[in-house]
């Protein structure tokens, strides 16, 4: 049998954090939770809720179904501008 949904979500979050170069603290700040809460969810001591999954998908710029499909599909769906080291060059006059 394949991996469970909670495991798939934890692996997708870990893969997306790695691909985007984001830390647990950075993800926590984006989601409005503490780093300790992200750590507990990633260790399996607490579960990511469906609302969390939706917020994670929005944060990473993808459809929630791509996120829930697992780490491979989630990383394939990650927009290039979110990938570590693959930031597009600024357009003349653009402020980041």
C-alpha positions as CSV (number, residue, x, y, z in Angstrom):
1,X,0.0,0.0,0.0
2,X,1.1,3.6,-0.6
3,X,1.9,6.2,1.9
4,X,-0.9,7.6,4.2
5,X,-2.3,11.0,3.6
6,X,-0.6,12.5,6.7
7,X,2.7,11.1,5.6
8,X,2.2,12.4,2.0
9,X,1.5,15.9,3.4
10,X,4.5,15.9,5.7
11,X,6.7,14.8,2.8
12,X,5.2,17.3,0.4
13,X,5.9,20.1,3.0
14,X,9.5,18.9,3.5
15,X,10.1,18.7,-0.3
16,X,8.6,22.1,-0.9
17,X,10.6,23.7,1.9
18,X,13.7,22.2,0.4
19,X,12.9,23.2,-3.2
20,X,12.0,26.7,-2.2
21,X,14.9,27.1,0.3
22,X,12.4,28.0,3.1
23,X,13.0,27.3,6.7
24,X,10.4,26.1,9.3
25,X,10.6,29.6,10.8
26,X,9.8,31.2,7.4
27,X,7.0,28.8,6.7
28,X,5.6,29.4,10.2
29,X,5.6,33.2,9.7
30,X,3.8,32.8,6.4
31,X,1.1,30.6,7.9
32,X,0.7,32.7,11.1
33,X,1.8,29.9,13.4
34,X,4.9,29.2,15.5
35,X,8.0,27.4,14.3
36,X,7.3,24.9,17.1
37,X,3.8,24.2,15.6
38,X,5.4,23.5,12.2
39,X,8.0,21.3,13.8
40,X,5.3,19.2,15.6
41,X,3.3,18.9,12.4
42,X,6.4,17.8,10.4
43,X,7.4,15.3,13.1
44,X,4.0,13.7,13.1
45,X,3.3,14.7,16.7
46,X,0.4,16.9,15.4
47,X,-1.5,16.8,12.2
48,X,-1.7,19.3,9.3
49,X,-5.4,20.1,9.0
50,X,-7.3,20.5,5.7
51,X,-7.3,24.3,6.3
52,X,-3.5,24.1,6.7
53,X,-3.2,22.1,3.5
54,X,-5.2,24.8,1.7
55,X,-3.0,27.5,3.2
56,X,0.2,25.6,2.3
57,X,-1.0,25.2,-1.3
58,X,-1.8,28.9,-1.6
59,X,1.5,29.8,0.0
60,X,3.4,27.7,-2.5
61,X,1.3,28.9,-5.4
62,X,-0.4,25.7,-6.5
63,X,-3.7,23.9,-6.5
64,X,-4.5,22.1,-3.3
65,X,-4.9,18.8,-5.3
66,X,-1.4,19.1,-6.6
67,X,-0.2,19.6,-3.0
68,X,-2.1,16.7,-1.7
69,X,-0.9,14.4,-4.5
70,X,2.4,14.1,-2.7
71,X,6.0,15.4,-2.8
72,X,6.7,14.6,-6.4
73,X,3.6,16.3,-7.8
74,X,3.8,19.2,-5.4
75,X,7.4,19.9,-6.5
76,X,6.4,19.7,-10.1
77,X,3.7,22.2,-9.5
78,X,5.9,24.6,-7.6
79,X,6.2,27.8,-9.7
80,X,9.7,28.7,-10.9
81,X,9.7,32.0,-9.0
82,X,9.3,30.0,-5.7
83,X,12.3,27.7,-6.4
84,X,15.5,28.4,-4.5
85,X,18.2,29.9,-6.7
86,X,15.7,30.3,-9.6
87,X,14.4,33.7,-9.0
88,X,13.8,35.6,-12.1
89,X,15.8,38.7,-12.6
90,X,14.0,41.9,-11.7
91,X,12.3,43.8,-14.5
92,X,13.6,47.3,-15.0
93,X,12.0,49.6,-12.5
94,X,10.5,46.8,-10.5
95,X,10.7,46.9,-6.7
96,X,10.9,43.7,-4.7
